[in-house]
Amino acid sequence: MTSKKYAAIDIGSNAIRLLIVNAINSNEGTYYKKTSLVRVPIRLGQDVFMTQRISDLNKERLIAALSAYKNLMFAHGVNDYKACATSAMRDAENSQEILEAIQNDSSIEIEIVTGKQEAEIIYQTHIEEMLDPNQSYLYVDVGGGSTEITFFDGVVATASKSFNIGTIRLLNDLVLDETWADMQAWISKHKINKEMQAIASGGNINRIYKMHQKKTWSPLLFSELLQTKELIESYTYDERLVILNMNPDRADVILPALEIYENVFEWTNIQEIHVPKMGLADGLIRLMHEQGGSIKKV
């Protein structure tokens, strides 16, 4: 039995995440054991979607966070890592300046991925291993800047697309009716004409799943999601912090996230939702391991 330690950095629109995982090889296959997950709520999307630039303050916060991540990776004995940035960095006019500043400060190299690449990396979590080959699925990942949607017929991905509909964009009223219409039209065109179940990822759906205290892989019902949305709407922002014990950067985006999930599930008549708690960082880890590491040395 052998093991190797990997790290993935996900620079999203709402937060920056560092995931550290031990990949343990055995005769039965590879087992991925999470060692550490660190999340810093630097809301890059708040800057970029309003002004098209990352502010000087958030630039310095981002550099500081990644410097700390570099030290944590060293302290954990990480062998290889990969860092990716998504919607906010894609749209930022000063993204190249930010990347160069990070490189000069901590030597961390960051790849800005397209929406299509983001969906492909998330697919790298091998979500198909969890699927029933006789069942059809909708996979949806909701982030701060974009939503990735993939349809599966059994274990085969039949269509996938990224849409610029995210929680930070909705929070700032930056999603046009036309964008919603484009998403609905694409879903109508590509949805599988069978009864489907959903697989959902993202920090907000993970929080909803936790609120229901579900057992692993036990589905969340669409009716339960709607009831939870109604409950959260009944509380003010301050009450969500105290009564629902939410973090400040979760309490304001959870309703926009639920709006996205509600629309997508209504358009596809989804009744059961699986929440495997996997995302971009998990996909990066598996991608590195399957390529034999050697992405970036710490």
Kinemage of the C-alpha trace (Angstrom):
@kinemage 1
@onewidth
@group {chain A} dominant
@subgroup {mainchain}
@vectorlist {calphas} color= white
{ca met a 1} P 0.000 0.000 0.000
{ca thr a 2} L 1.375 3.418 -0.999
{ca ser a 3} L 0.145 6.962 -0.491
{ca lys a 4} L 0.787 10.422 -1.851
{ca lys a 5} L -0.374 13.770 -0.560
{ca tyr a 6} L -1.956 16.307 -2.920
{ca ala a 7} L -3.344 19.813 -2.526
{ca ala a 8} L -5.865 21.691 -4.657
{ca ile a 9} L -6.518 25.425 -4.534
{ca asp a 10} L -9.879 26.639 -5.826
{ca ile a 11} L -10.033 30.413 -6.310
{ca gly a 12} L -13.753 30.995 -6.620
{ca ser a 13} L -15.995 34.027 -6.777
{ca asn a 14} L -17.158 33.753 -3.161
{ca ala a 15} L -14.223 32.089 -1.400
{ca ile a 16} L -10.728 30.637 -1.742
{ca arg a 17} L -10.318 26.990 -0.745
{ca leu a 18} L -7.343 24.781 -0.010
{ca leu a 19} L -8.027 21.030 0.032
{ca ile a 20} L -5.318 18.597 1.127
{ca val a 21} L -5.876 14.885 0.480
{ca asn a 22} L -3.966 11.636 0.942
{ca ala a 23} L -4.390 9.355 -2.073
{ca ile a 24} L -3.891 5.834 -0.752
{ca asn a 25} L -3.361 3.070 -3.282
{ca ser a 26} L -4.464 -0.443 -2.358
{ca asn a 27} L -5.322 -3.662 -4.156
{ca glu a 28} L -8.962 -2.547 -4.169
{ca gly a 29} L -8.168 0.804 -5.809
{ca thr a 30} L -7.442 4.346 -4.642
{ca tyr a 31} L -8.915 5.733 -1.446
{ca tyr a 32} L -8.976 9.525 -1.053
{ca lys a 33} L -8.708 10.679 2.561
{ca lys a 34} L -9.233 14.388 3.248
{ca thr a 35} L -6.570 15.756 5.572
{ca ser a 36} L -7.471 19.443 5.674
{ca leu a 37} L -9.909 21.916 4.143
{ca val a 38} L -9.316 25.641 4.635
{ca arg a 39} L -11.743 28.242 3.315
{ca val a 40} L -11.164 32.010 3.277
{ca pro a 41} L -14.170 34.170 2.291
{ca ile a 42} L -12.496 36.618 -0.097
{ca arg a 43} L -15.384 37.664 -2.308
{ca leu a 44} L -13.627 38.382 -5.598
{ca gly a 45} L -16.913 38.260 -7.474
{ca gln a 46} L -18.235 41.243 -5.523
{ca asp a 47} L -15.445 43.314 -7.090
{ca val a 48} L -15.363 41.861 -10.559
{ca phe a 49} L -19.047 41.555 -11.374
{ca met a 50} L -19.601 45.189 -10.323
{ca thr a 51} L -16.394 46.925 -11.530
{ca gln a 52} L -14.703 44.339 -13.800
{ca arg a 53} L -11.600 44.528 -11.587
{ca ile a 54} L -10.278 42.958 -8.394
{ca ser a 55} L -9.793 45.737 -5.836
{ca asp a 56} L -6.419 46.552 -4.299
{ca leu a 57} L -7.682 45.373 -0.901
{ca asn a 58} L -8.851 41.992 -2.172
{ca lys a 59} L -5.679 41.644 -4.218
{ca glu a 60} L -3.635 41.942 -1.013
{ca arg a 61} L -5.984 39.584 0.866
{ca leu a 62} L -5.702 37.025 -1.934
{ca ile a 63} L -1.904 37.247 -1.971
{ca ala a 64} L -1.814 36.827 1.822
{ca ala a 65} L -4.170 33.830 1.719
{ca leu a 66} L -2.160 32.053 -0.966
{ca ser a 67} L 1.094 32.722 0.877
{ca ala a 68} L -0.485 31.080 3.940
{ca tyr a 69} L -1.675 28.163 1.780
{ca lys a 70} L 1.878 27.735 0.470
{ca asn a 71} L 3.147 27.432 4.050
{ca leu a 72} L 0.354 25.020 4.980
{ca met a 73} L 1.150 22.793 2.014
{ca phe a 74} L 4.795 22.697 3.074
{ca ala a 75} L 3.872 21.970 6.695
{ca his a 76} L 1.568 19.120 5.618
{ca gly a 77} L 4.265 17.603 3.399
{ca val a 78} L 2.259 17.960 0.185
{ca asn a 79} L 3.931 16.319 -2.814
{ca asp a 80} L 2.047 17.999 -5.648
{ca tyr a 81} L -0.557 20.710 -6.031
{ca lys a 82} L -2.676 22.470 -8.601
{ca ala a 83} L -4.348 25.881 -8.361
{ca cys a 84} L -7.263 26.997 -10.528
{ca ala a 85} L -9.340 30.175 -10.693
{ca thr a 86} L -12.867 30.332 -12.037
{ca ser a 87} L -15.538 32.879 -12.967
{ca ala a 88} L -14.380 36.028 -11.121
{ca met a 89} L -10.785 35.724 -12.283
{ca arg a 90} L -11.959 34.907 -15.810
{ca asp a 91} L -13.851 38.191 -15.957
{ca ala a 92} L -11.363 40.446 -14.136
{ca glu a 93} L -9.579 42.990 -16.347
{ca asn a 94} L -6.550 42.910 -14.029
{ca ser a 95} L -6.338 39.131 -13.654
{ca gln a 96} L -2.894 38.886 -15.267
{ca glu a 97} L -1.538 41.509 -12.886
{ca ile a 98} L -2.969 39.537 -9.948
{ca leu a 99} L -1.479 36.247 -11.155
{ca glu a 100} L 1.955 37.809 -11.573
{ca ala a 101} L 1.814 39.332 -8.077
{ca ile a 102} L 0.925 35.936 -6.589
{ca gln a 103} L 3.702 34.241 -8.551
{ca asn a 104} L 6.253 36.798 -7.312
{ca asp a 105} L 5.108 36.508 -3.694
{ca ser a 106} L 4.573 32.771 -3.207
{ca ser a 107} L 5.630 31.105 -6.489
{ca ile a 108} L 2.140 29.610 -6.784
{ca glu a 109} L 1.120 29.230 -10.424
{ca ile a 110} L -2.586 29.582 -11.119
{ca glu a 111} L -4.525 28.441 -14.159
{ca ile a 112} L -7.663 30.350 -15.092
{ca val a 113} L -10.103 27.731 -16.374
{ca thr a 114} L -13.017 28.231 -18.732
{ca gly a 115} L -16.538 27.287 -17.739
{ca lys a 116} L -16.266 24.157 -19.911
{ca gln a 117} L -12.963 23.187 -18.283
{ca glu a 118} L -14.490 23.789 -14.853
{ca ala a 119} L -17.302 21.354 -15.643
{ca glu a 120} L -14.788 18.805 -16.953
{ca ile a 121} L -12.663 19.058 -13.790
{ca ile a 122} L -15.729 18.580 -11.591
{ca tyr a 123} L -16.576 15.520 -13.717
{ca gln a 124} L -13.077 14.256 -12.857
{ca thr a 125} L -14.428 13.411 -9.381
{ca his a 126} L -15.680 10.305 -11.221
{ca ile a 127} L -19.219 11.041 -10.250
{ca glu a 128} L -20.210 8.304 -12.702
{ca glu a 129} L -18.887 5.715 -10.238
{ca met a 130} L -21.775 6.654 -7.936
{ca leu a 131} L -24.403 6.408 -10.638
{ca asp a 132} L -26.896 3.669 -11.380
{ca pro a 133} L -26.292 2.702 -15.035
{ca asn a 134} L -30.058 2.340 -15.471
{ca gln a 135} L -30.842 5.803 -14.092
{ca ser a 136} L -30.619 9.238 -15.733
{ca tyr a 137} L -29.140 12.177 -13.848
{ca leu a 138} L -28.743 15.920 -13.851
{ca tyr a 139} L -25.490 17.154 -12.294
{ca val a 140} L -25.517 20.801 -11.207
{ca asp a 141} L -22.756 22.782 -9.492
{ca val a 142} L -23.679 26.277 -8.267
{ca gly a 143} L -20.898 28.754 -7.541
{ca gly a 144} L -20.618 32.453 -6.924
{ca gly a 145} L -20.117 33.363 -10.573
{ca ser a 146} L -21.432 30.465 -12.632
{ca thr a 147} L -23.486 27.288 -12.682
{ca glu a 148} L -22.275 24.123 -14.397
{ca ile a 149} L -24.845 21.629 -15.656
{ca thr a 150} L -24.261 18.110 -17.028
{ca phe a 151} L -26.768 15.474 -18.093
{ca phe a 152} L -25.980 11.773 -17.636
{ca asp a 153} L -27.754 8.868 -19.298
{ca gly a 154} L -26.550 6.141 -16.976
{ca val a 155} L -22.816 6.718 -16.668
{ca val a 156} L -22.486 8.552 -20.003
{ca ala a 157} L -22.350 12.366 -19.996
{ca thr a 158} L -24.613 13.478 -22.854
{ca ala a 159} L -24.399 17.295 -22.576
{ca ser a 160} L -22.595 19.851 -20.425
{ca lys a 161} L -22.541 23.650 -20.238
{ca ser a 162} L -21.550 26.521 -17.939
{ca phe a 163} L -23.835 29.543 -17.417
{ca asn a 164} L -22.950 32.936 -15.948
{ca ile a 165} L -25.619 32.588 -13.281
{ca gly a 166} L -24.122 32.495 -9.796
{ca thr a 167} L -24.949 33.540 -6.271
{ca ile a 168} L -22.824 36.711 -6.254
{ca arg a 169} L -24.205 37.811 -9.613
{ca leu a 170} L -27.771 37.267 -8.349
{ca leu a 171} L -27.036 39.017 -5.068
{ca asn a 172} L -26.049 42.105 -7.054
{ca asp a 173} L -28.937 41.813 -9.542
{ca leu a 174} L -26.543 41.150 -12.434
{ca val a 175} L -28.303 38.202 -14.099
{ca leu a 176} L -30.438 39.216 -17.060
{ca asp a 177} L -33.763 37.577 -17.878
{ca glu a 178} L -32.199 36.555 -21.195
{ca thr a 179} L -29.516 34.552 -19.366
{ca trp a 180} L -32.156 32.656 -17.405
{ca ala a 181} L -34.028 32.061 -20.668
{ca asp a 182} L -30.866 30.721 -22.327
{ca met a 183} L -30.345 28.281 -19.464
{ca gln a 184} L -33.966 27.105 -19.584
{ca ala a 185} L -33.846 26.677 -23.369
{ca trp a 186} L -30.596 24.688 -23.197
{ca ile a 187} L -32.009 22.450 -20.466
{ca ser a 188} L -35.193 21.863 -22.472
{ca lys a 189} L -33.140 20.924 -25.525
{ca his a 190} L -30.716 18.559 -23.775
{ca lys a 191} L -32.654 17.050 -20.879
{ca ile a 192} L -33.137 13.322 -21.036
{ca asn a 193} L -36.710 12.189 -21.565
{ca lys a 194} L -36.673 9.787 -18.646
{ca glu a 195} L -37.276 10.190 -14.958
{ca met a 196} L -34.136 11.868 -13.646
{ca gln a 197} L -32.480 12.332 -10.284
{ca ala a 198} L -30.095 15.165 -9.461
{ca ile a 199} L -26.565 15.281 -8.154
{ca ala a 200} L -25.820 18.708 -6.711
{ca ser a 201} L -22.602 20.287 -5.490
{ca gly a 202} L -21.548 23.606 -4.000
{ca gly a 203} L -21.182 25.034 -0.521
{ca asn a 204} L -24.808 26.122 -0.296
{ca ile a 205} L -26.394 22.778 -1.142
{ca asn a 206} L -23.927 21.133 1.258
{ca arg a 207} L -25.215 23.459 3.979
{ca ile a 208} L -28.844 22.595 3.177
{ca tyr a 209} L -28.006 18.887 3.234
{ca lys a 210} L -26.334 19.293 6.625
{ca met a 211} L -29.415 21.064 7.990
{ca his a 212} L -31.486 17.979 7.166
{ca gln a 213} L -28.971 15.642 8.870
{ca lys a 214} L -29.179 13.148 6.034
{ca lys a 215} L -27.173 9.955 5.992
{ca thr a 216} L -24.482 9.723 3.296
{ca trp a 217} L -26.000 9.326 -0.185
{ca ser a 218} L -29.523 9.515 1.231
{ca pro a 219} L -31.356 11.827 -1.198
{ca leu a 220} L -32.667 15.263 -0.353
{ca leu a 221} L -36.214 15.619 -1.671
{ca phe a 222} L -37.147 18.599 -3.820
{ca ser a 223} L -40.047 19.256 -1.446
{ca glu a 224} L -37.547 19.419 1.439
{ca leu a 225} L -35.422 21.898 -0.478
{ca leu a 226} L -38.474 24.127 -1.030
{ca gln a 227} L -39.445 23.887 2.642
{ca thr a 228} L -35.916 24.879 3.656
{ca lys a 229} L -35.967 27.816 1.252
{ca glu a 230} L -39.241 28.981 2.823
{ca leu a 231} L -37.745 28.608 6.305
{ca ile a 232} L -34.612 30.600 5.468
{ca glu a 233} L -36.701 33.319 3.806
{ca ser a 234} L -38.607 33.710 7.076
{ca tyr a 235} L -35.421 34.834 8.852
{ca thr a 236} L -33.574 38.106 8.466
{ca tyr a 237} L -29.892 38.075 7.582
{ca asp a 238} L -28.951 38.645 11.245
{ca glu a 239} L -31.275 35.852 12.365
{ca arg a 240} L -29.632 33.452 9.913
{ca leu a 241} L -26.295 34.180 11.585
{ca val a 242} L -27.588 33.551 15.104
{ca ile a 243} L -30.515 31.125 14.831
{ca leu a 244} L -29.322 29.083 11.837
{ca asn a 245} L -25.642 29.427 12.799
{ca met a 246} L -24.545 30.471 9.302
{ca asn a 247} L -21.326 32.257 8.441
{ca pro a 248} L -21.788 35.841 7.191
{ca asp a 249} L -20.665 34.933 3.666
{ca arg a 250} L -23.129 32.029 3.587
{ca ala a 251} L -26.159 33.792 5.051
{ca asp a 252} L -26.517 36.222 2.150
{ca val a 253} L -25.865 33.871 -0.789
{ca ile a 254} L -27.820 30.810 0.280
{ca leu a 255} L -31.153 32.132 -1.017
{ca pro a 256} L -29.741 33.052 -4.456
{ca ala a 257} L -28.288 29.528 -4.602
{ca leu a 258} L -31.652 28.015 -3.721
{ca glu a 259} L -33.266 30.117 -6.455
{ca ile a 260} L -30.920 28.538 -9.007
{ca tyr a 261} L -31.494 25.003 -7.754
{ca glu a 262} L -35.249 25.538 -7.598
{ca asn a 263} L -35.437 26.748 -11.199
{ca val a 264} L -33.218 23.996 -12.575
{ca phe a 265} L -35.063 21.253 -10.715
{ca glu a 266} L -38.487 22.592 -11.729
{ca trp a 267} L -37.419 22.722 -15.387
{ca thr a 268} L -36.300 19.087 -15.209
{ca asn a 269} L -39.025 17.772 -12.867
{ca ile a 270} L -36.400 16.553 -10.389
{ca gln a 271} L -37.747 15.073 -7.146
{ca glu a 272} L -34.633 13.468 -5.580
{ca ile a 273} L -31.290 15.231 -5.089
{ca his a 274} L -28.033 13.522 -4.117
{ca val a 275} L -25.360 15.665 -2.432
{ca pro a 276} L -21.951 13.907 -2.528
{ca lys a 277} L -20.038 16.962 -1.206
{ca met a 278} L -17.576 17.014 -4.091
{ca gly a 279} L -16.496 19.890 -6.274
{ca leu a 280} L -13.714 21.500 -8.280
{ca ala a 281} L -10.973 20.893 -5.690
{ca asp a 282} L -11.856 17.179 -5.475
{ca gly a 283} L -11.663 16.949 -9.261
{ca leu a 284} L -8.231 18.586 -9.272
{ca ile a 285} L -6.954 16.059 -6.713
{ca arg a 286} L -8.127 13.094 -8.760
{ca leu a 287} L -6.818 14.632 -11.974
{ca met a 288} L -3.344 14.976 -10.451
{ca his a 289} L -3.317 11.456 -9.079
{ca glu a 290} L -4.488 9.866 -12.314
{ca gln a 291} L -1.827 11.806 -14.231
{ca gly a 292} L 0.801 10.515 -11.830
{ca gly a 293} L 1.262 13.794 -9.975
{ca ser a 294} L 3.948 16.127 -11.331
{ca ile a 295} L 1.546 19.041 -11.720
{ca lys a 296} L 3.351 21.518 -9.476
{ca lys a 297} L 5.955 20.721 -6.854
{ca val a 298} L 5.639 22.411 -3.458
